[in-house]
Amino acid sequence: MMTPQWRSMHESDLAAVLHAASTAHPGLPESEAVFAERLSLFPRGCLVLATGAAVEGYAVSHPIRRFCPPALDTLLGALPGQADDYYIHDVVVLPQRRGGGHAAAGVHLLLEIASAYETASLVSVYGTARFWARFGFAPADEDLGDKLRPYGAGAVYMLRRNRA
């Protein structure tokens, strides 16, 4: 059996990414246009976990200004000038591939990119804060209540310092 590998996302992967997103986040829907725009704006931060042609997970990330995560299912238009934070929008591994360390491997790839920024951030959903804490993320002191509400109960904005 082939081992899945993280690779750059391509436009031809978008339908599979959308399927994986709706499987992992049925209560947090985002349109294919959101994924296509992120890929267009910051391709380096868009990856898929693939076994041959089969997409079994994805990661989407891009620079932002600290404490300004984009709203769900919203187009950015452009990346912000003078971005000081690297936002991990999503990391998904489909259920059949979970438990093999693939999510951690994807996070490490994103953190390599994030090292160019002072901080990295994300919104933890579904009780995943303990997973993210393994990579140095901690709940941020900033109150983002209104921005977090669409993510559901228990959503936590987390921040990681990348450099002093």
C-alpha positions in Angstrom: 0.0 0.0 0.0 1.3 3.5 -0.9 2.1 6.0 1.8 0.4 9.4 1.3 2.7 12.4 0.9 2.1 16.1 1.3 2.5 18.0 -2.0 1.6 21.3 -3.5 -2.1 21.8 -4.2 -3.2 22.2 -7.8 -6.4 23.6 -9.3 -7.3 20.1 -10.4 -7.4 19.1 -6.7 -10.1 21.6 -5.7 -13.1 19.3 -6.1 -11.4 16.7 -3.8 -10.4 19.4 -1.3 -14.0 20.6 -1.2 -15.2 17.1 -0.6 -12.6 16.6 2.2 -13.7 19.9 3.7 -17.4 19.0 3.7 -16.5 15.6 5.2 -14.4 17.1 8.0 -16.4 20.3 8.6 -20.1 19.7 7.7 -21.1 22.5 10.1 -18.5 25.0 8.7 -19.1 25.0 5.0 -16.9 27.0 2.6 -17.2 27.4 -1.1 -14.8 26.1 -3.7 -14.2 29.8 -4.6 -12.6 30.3 -1.1 -10.1 27.4 -1.7 -9.4 28.5 -5.2 -8.7 32.1 -4.1 -6.3 31.0 -1.3 -4.5 28.8 -3.8 -4.2 31.7 -6.2 -3.1 34.2 -3.5 -0.6 32.0 -1.7 0.1 28.7 -3.4 3.0 27.9 -1.2 0.6 27.6 1.8 -1.8 25.2 0.0 -1.0 21.5 0.2 -2.8 18.2 -0.3 -2.1 14.8 1.3 -2.1 12.5 -1.7 -1.7 8.8 -2.5 -1.1 8.8 -6.2 -4.0 10.9 -7.6 -6.2 10.4 -4.5 -6.5 13.4 -2.2 -6.8 12.2 1.4 -6.3 15.6 3.2 -5.4 19.2 2.7 -3.9 22.2 4.3 -4.6 25.8 3.6 -2.6 28.7 5.1 -1.5 32.3 4.3 -0.2 35.5 5.8 -2.5 37.8 7.7 -2.3 40.6 10.2 -2.2 39.3 13.8 -5.6 39.0 15.4 -7.4 39.5 12.1 -8.4 36.0 10.9 -10.7 36.0 7.9 -14.3 35.1 8.3 -15.5 31.7 7.2 -16.5 31.4 3.6 -15.2 34.8 2.7 -13.0 35.9 -0.1 -9.9 37.9 0.8 -9.4 39.9 -2.4 -5.7 40.2 -1.6 -3.3 39.3 1.1 -2.7 42.2 3.6 0.3 44.3 3.2 2.8 44.2 6.1 1.4 40.8 7.3 3.0 39.9 10.6 1.2 36.6 11.2 0.9 33.3 9.4 -2.6 31.9 9.5 -3.3 28.2 9.4 -6.8 28.2 7.9 -7.3 24.5 8.0 -5.5 21.1 8.2 -7.6 18.1 7.4 -6.8 14.4 7.1 -9.7 12.2 6.1 -10.8 9.6 8.6 -9.2 6.6 6.8 -5.8 8.2 7.1 -5.9 9.5 10.7 -3.6 8.1 13.3 -0.6 7.8 11.0 1.1 11.1 11.9 0.0 12.8 8.6 -1.5 15.8 10.3 1.6 16.5 12.3 3.8 16.2 9.2 1.5 18.7 7.4 1.7 21.1 10.4 5.5 20.9 10.4 5.6 21.9 6.7 3.3 24.9 7.4 5.4 25.9 10.4 8.5 26.0 8.2 6.7 28.7 6.1 5.4 30.4 9.2 9.0 30.9 10.5 9.3 33.9 8.3 6.6 35.7 10.4 6.6 36.8 14.0 3.7 34.6 14.9 1.4 31.9 13.6 -2.3 31.6 14.4 -5.4 29.5 13.9 -8.9 28.9 15.1 -9.1 25.6 16.9 -12.5 23.8 16.5 -14.0 20.6 17.7 -11.8 20.4 20.8 -8.5 20.3 18.9 -6.7 22.8 21.1 -4.6 20.0 22.8 -3.4 18.9 19.3 -2.3 22.4 18.5 -0.6 22.9 21.8 1.8 20.2 20.8 3.2 22.6 18.2 3.5 25.6 20.6 0.1 27.2 20.0 -1.7 28.6 23.1 -5.0 30.5 23.5 -4.5 34.1 22.6 -5.2 36.8 25.1 -7.0 38.9 22.5 -10.9 38.7 22.7 -12.1 37.6 19.3 -15.6 36.6 20.4 -17.6 38.0 17.5 -15.1 36.6 14.9 -15.2 33.1 16.6 -18.9 32.8 16.9 -19.4 31.3 13.4 -16.9 28.6 14.2 -19.2 27.2 16.9 -19.1 26.6 20.7 -15.6 26.0 22.0 -13.7 27.6 19.1 -10.4 29.0 20.4 -8.1 31.5 18.6 -4.6 30.3 19.2 -1.3 31.9 18.7 2.3 30.7 18.5 5.4 32.9 18.8 7.9 32.0 16.0 10.7 34.3 17.0 11.6 36.7 19.8 
